[in-house]
Amino acid sequence: MRESIRNTPMKGELGLHPLNVLIAEPDAMLSALYREIVSDFQGYLFAGFAGDGAALRSQLARLPVHIVLLDILLPGFGGLDEFHGLRADFPRTDFIILSSEKAPDVVRGTICSGAFDYLIKPFEWERFRRALRAYEEYHHGLAGRKRPWRQEDIDRVTGFRNQASEREIDIPKGFQETLVHRITNLLSDSCLSLSAAEAGRMLGMSRSSARRYLEYLAEEGKISVQYEYSQVGRPRKLYSSRLKTGEGAPDA
């Protein structure tokens, strides 16, 4: 992995250039381990370390950074509020959260604000590697596009966001893999709980077809099911991303 990023293009000409990665982690030993793993990927270029919030902002203002490996509990960092600020101030920079913070509001808030992935410490190193591989594919799939998009291409690229955390599953006969990914992405990106009718309407499917896919994903443990009760009528069945409900963290 090369050490200098000063001549690495950032705006409009990335193509397949290496992705500049900044490690924002207070533990020096962990930072070194992250850097060692990142160095195994030819697609990444080390940008630097940041041990506190001030150093993180200074590095982001000074260097072209594509992805930050961020501990949300970084000293001098304002948690979720400051994360929202970083997303607004540096919209072309992405974040993978690596933290022991498990609070549902923080996990949900960072993901709904655009964090590419969230890993709870201590996590398995292979899970970390999957996140790096998935982000590389995701970023280049978006940045390297020169011709008009087709829906199936968008589905493939956005599917990389889920591949970081997904275990392999067998798609049942009669199901379309593209639709499985579209439904998963819809729930991951919407920050909402949806009924089968709502999901079907947003995806251009019938309610019954959407329900079949949603029930399959729920049985596989990919999404969560909740019931909304009212004083009149049957309870309303809602589906949501497991990360929205705090269930989707990798095993410690």
C-alpha positions, 0 to 999 in steps of 0.5 A: 500500500503506497503512503502518499495521497497528495496526487490522488484525484478526488473530484470527478476522475476517480475511476479505479484509483486507490481509495484514501482511508483515514483511521480515526481510532484512539487505541494506537494498537488497534489503529496499527492492526487496522492499517495492517489489514487495510494494507492487504487491499491494493484498492486502498491507500493509507491517508493517516491516523486521527486520535481525537475529534480535532485531528479528524476534522483537521485531516478531513479538511486537509486531505482528500479522504474517501472512507473513514474508519471511525470510532464514534466514541473518539475522544473530543468527538461529539458523537452522533451530533458531530457525525451528522455535521461531518456528513454535511461538511464532507458529503463525498467522504464515507464512513465505516463505524468501528466502535463499542457503542451499542446504543440503538439510537446511535447505531440507527442514527449513524446508519440513517445518516449514511454510514456505510457499515457499523461493526461493534467491537470486538468484531471478527477480522473477516467481518472487517475485511468483508466491509472493506471489500464491499465498500470498494466494490460499492464506491467504484460501481458508483464513481466509475459509471460513464453511461446512463444507469439501468435499474439492474445495475443500480440494484447490483451496486447498492447490493454491495452495501448488504454483502458486507454483513450478509451470510450466504443464503439460498434463494428459493425456487421461484424467487428472484435474487434481484428482488431479494436485494431490492427489498433488503436495500429498501428497508436498509435505506428508508429508515422506516418500518413498512407493511407489505402493501407499502413495500410493494407499492414502492417497488412496483410489486403486488402486496402478495408478492411483496409479502412472500419476499418479506416473510422469506427474509424474516424467516432467514433472519435478514429483517425484523417483524413488528406489530402495530396495534390499534383500538380497531381492527387487526394489528398491522404487520410491519417489516424493518431492517434488523439494524434499525431495531438494534438486532443486526450487530455482528457477534462479539 
